Amino acid sequence: MNTMEEETSGLRKDVTRVFLLLLVANLAAIAAGLLGTTRTLYLFVTIGGVAAFMSAVSYGRTKGAKDKKQLGRAAMQGLWVNCSMALGYFLTAPAPYFSSPAIVWGVALVAGGVAIVASVYFLFRVHRTTGVPFSV
């Protein structure tokens, strides 16, 4: 049986890793935006920039968290922002307004899919481990 301290330590390690994964996924989407139209680039810089910035900030906040509740709040806030921004990739992909090549949207959909799945999984895991509510 894991003790609460081991669970929290494992969660801290996993959450910091997922924030690095989200940072890389959003930077990949921004890089893919360079291959598309100017409108797509601006969209990806906005969506990916906010999510990447929040991933970097949340990484630091979770690494520096002093207790279980502080870790949970920092992780929840970062995961919610990343999940919300990733939805933007899915909602804008089919829009003819952006008219970018399929490869650009493919990269964005993969990055968004990874972000949504990882964020939702870790939202539930953080909630279960720390007891922090979903609405922070």
Number of C-alpha atoms within 10 A of each C-alpha: 5 7 8 12 11 11 15 20 13 11 22 22 13 13 29 20 13 20 28 17 18 29 23 16 24 31 19 17 26 25 18 19 26 15 14 19 15 14 14 23 21 15 18 25 20 14 21 31 19 15 28 27 15 21 27 16 14 24 22 14 18 24 14 13 16 10 12 21 16 16 23 28 24 21 29 25 17 25 29 20 16 29 22 16 22 28 16 17 24 17 10 16 19 13 10 8 10 17 15 20 12 12 13 21 23 15 20 28 21 17 24 26 18 17 27 21 13 19 26 15 12 19 23 15 15 26 16 12 15 19 14 20 14 14 8 10
